[in-house]
């Protein structure tokens, strides 16, 4: 069988390594597009071809998106819609609101194309290594088509249900993570204030029922050394995602006070000037009610 032509729009911190891993792993042709020239140049040097989004949509059979959030996804999908042809698959690997995802899927379906939401979890290092968790919302046939390609970017490609369910899983995954990070920041501040060394505290917690991915990564690798690089998952992005969780809660007629607390702590970090820093930077403000 002829390999499908692949397209990838959005080559940021996560998008570039995802694109590279899918391209090199599949061995198929890859067309790329982004506002920045540097990632395009790197991928072209590895065999990709550059094109504007509309031209990419005319040529690619499967189009991947990795964009900052819902507004960007809506803008790009609206740009692509007039040139989509029957049988194409559009795969959104961004994190976007559930309601928007389902609306865009319906608009894409009206063009005779399939839509999948496939947001990713884990770290930038996992994106580079191709060991992401990818949460897919799609019908069975579309998932089966995408699985071999997504497996080059993720070691856990999880079918969450129909369109929208990938976003539900990702948004709630992040909501739980954010609340864990808030709890860890409080534990670290309280432990130190009471006279316990932070590294020893986290080592002990990791041996008990408080152990978690957040503790071993966000806690031990960021909070303890007090290191929050800008090229990781920034506070501004985390605020966007917790906002999606609260939007989902409102749409479902439920309250989410834990998510509200996480948003309040990240708002405090943003007000302190940490919008671009890795979001566990909220630990610097633990125990404080204001900047």
N, C-alpha and C positions, 0 to 999 in steps of 0.2 A: 504494500500500500504506500502511496505517496505521503510523505510527511506533511503535516499541516504547516502553513506559514504562520509564525507566531508574531504578535506585536506586543510591545510593552510601553505604557505611558506612565511616567512618574519614576524617576531614577534617583530618589533621595537616599537617606541613610539606610532604609530597609529595601527600597525598590531596586537599587543598583545590584546588590548581591543576590537578591531573589532572581532578578532577570538573568544575571550571569550564570547562576546555577542551573536554571531551567534551560538556557541556551546551550551551555556546555554539556549538560547531562543528557539532553534529548538529541543533540547533534543536528537539530533542525534549523531552518532559516529564521532569523529574528530581526524584526524591524523595531527601532526604538525611537522614543520622542521624549524630550524634556525641555524645560526652559533654560536649564544650565548646560553649558557646553562641556564641562570637564567629564561628567559621567558618560556622556555620549561618546566622547573621544576615547575613553578607556574601553568601552564596550565595542566600539567600531574596530579598535585595534585587536579585539579578540574575535572578530568575525561578524558583528552585527552591522546593520545598514540603518542609516538615519533617515527619517521622513517626518513631515508634519503630521499631526493627528489625523486630518482628513485623508491624506494619502495613505497613511498607515491602515486606516479602516477599509480603504478600497482593496488593499492587497492581503491583509492578514485574515486567516480563518479563525483564529482564537486570539482575542485581545485582552491583555491583562492591564489592570489599572492599579497603581499604588500611589495614592494621593493624600494630602494632609487631612482631609475631612469631608463632610457632607457637601458643603458648598462647592468645593473643587470637583467632587465626583459628579454632582449635578451639572455643572458647567461643561465638563468634558463629555459626558454621555450625551447631553443635548447637542454638542458640536458634532458628535459622531453619528447621531441618529439618521440624518438625511442620506448618509453614504453607506449605511449598513445594508447588507444583502442577506437574503434568506439562507439559513443554515449556519451563520456565524455564531460564535459563542463569545459573550462579553463576561469577563471575570473581574469583579472588584475585590482587590486584596486590601483596600483601605478599611478603616473603621468609620462607619457611617450610620446614621439613624435608621432604625428598622423600618419606619413608615416610608422614608425616602427610598430605601432599598427596594421595597415592594412596589412602590410607584414606578421607579425606573425600570424594574423588571417587566412590568406590564407594558410600558412604552416600548421596550425592546422586543417583547413578544409580538407586539402589533406589527413589527417589521419582519416577522418570521424568524427571529433569532432567539437563542437561549441566553439566560442570565444566571450567573452564580455569584453569591457573595462568599468570599474566602479570606476573611481577615486573619491576621497572623498574631501569634503570641510568642513570648520569650524575647531574648535580648538581641542587640545588634550582632554580638558575637555568634549567636545561633543563626542569624541570617547569613553571615559570612560562611559558616560551616555547613549550611544546608540542613540544620537540625531544628527548624522551627516547628511549632504546633500550628496547624492550619485548620481553621474551623469552617466547614463548607456548608452553605445552604444552597441546595439545588435538587432538581429531580434526579432519579436514579441514573438515567441514561447520561445526563450531563456530568454527573459525578464520576461515572465510570470512564468517560472520555478524558476528564481532567486529571484523574488520579495518577496516571503514569508521569504526567508533566509536573504536577505539584509535589510528587514524591522526590523530585530532584532538589526541591527547596525546603522540604520539611520531613522530619522523621515520623511525625504523627499527623496524618491527614485524616481528619475526623469528619464523617458525614453527620451533620447535626439535624438534618431534616430538610424540608422544602425551603425555597428562597426566603431569606430573612432570618432563618435560624442560625446561620453562621454569625451574623451580627449580634443576635441575642446572646449567644454563647460568649463571644469575644467581649461584649460590653459588660456582661455580668462577671466574666473572668477578671476584667480590670477593676470592676467595682470592688470585688472581694480583695484583690491585691492592694488597692489603695487603702482600704480599711485596715488590712494587716500592717501596712507601712505606718499608718497613724498609730496603731497600737504599739509597734516596735519603737517608734520615736518617743512615745510616752514612757515605755518601760526603760529605755536607755537613760532618759533624763531623770526619772525617779531613782533608778539604780545608782547612778553616779551621785545624785544629791544625797542619797542615804549612805554613801561610802563604799559602794562596790565598783570595782574596775569594769569598764564596759565590755572589754573583750572577754573577760571571764564570765560575765553575766550572759552574753550571747552564746558562749560555748556551752554553758549549763542549760540554757533554754533549748539549744539544739539537741540535747539528749533527753528532753522531756516532751510533754504533749504540746508545748508551744512551738515545736520545730515546724518549719515551713520553707518553701521556696523563697518567700520574701525574706525570711531571716537569713538564709544562707547566701543570698545574692544582694538584695538591697540593704540588708542590715550589716552583714559582715564586710561586704565589698565597697559600700558607699558610706554608710553612717559611721562605722568605727573609724575609718581613716579620714572622715569628713571631706570626702572627695566627690564632687558632683559635676562631671564634665558637661559641656554644652552639646557635645555630639552624641548624647544618649537621649533617652525619652524625657523631654523637658516638661517643666511644670505647666506651661501653656497647653501642651498636647494632653497632659493628664486631666487638666480642667475641662478640655473639650470632651474627653471620653466619659468623665463622671457626669458631665452635663447630659450626655446621651443616655446614661443609666437613669438619671432623674426624669428625663423625657419619657423613657420607657415606663417608668413607674407611674407618671401622670396618665399616660395613655391607657395603662392597665387599671387605673382607679385605685392605686395603692400608694402608700407612703414608704420612704426609704430613709429613715433618720440616720443610719450609719453612713450612707452615701452623702447625705447633707453635711455630716461632720467632716468627712474627707474633703469635700469641696471647700468647706470653711477653712480648713487647715492649709489647703493649697492656695486659696485666695490670700491668706495671710503671707504665704511665701512669695506670691506674685507681688503683693504690695510692698514687700521688703526688697524687691528688685531682683528676685530669683526666677523670673518667668522663663528664661532660657536654660537654666541649670537643670540637671537631672532631678526629677521630682522628689526623690527622698530627701532633698535639701530641706523639706519641711521640718526635718529633725532639728535643724538649727533654731527653730522657734518653739520647740516643745516646751510646755509649761508656761507659755506666754499667751495672753489674750489679745494682744495688739502689737503692732510693730514698734 
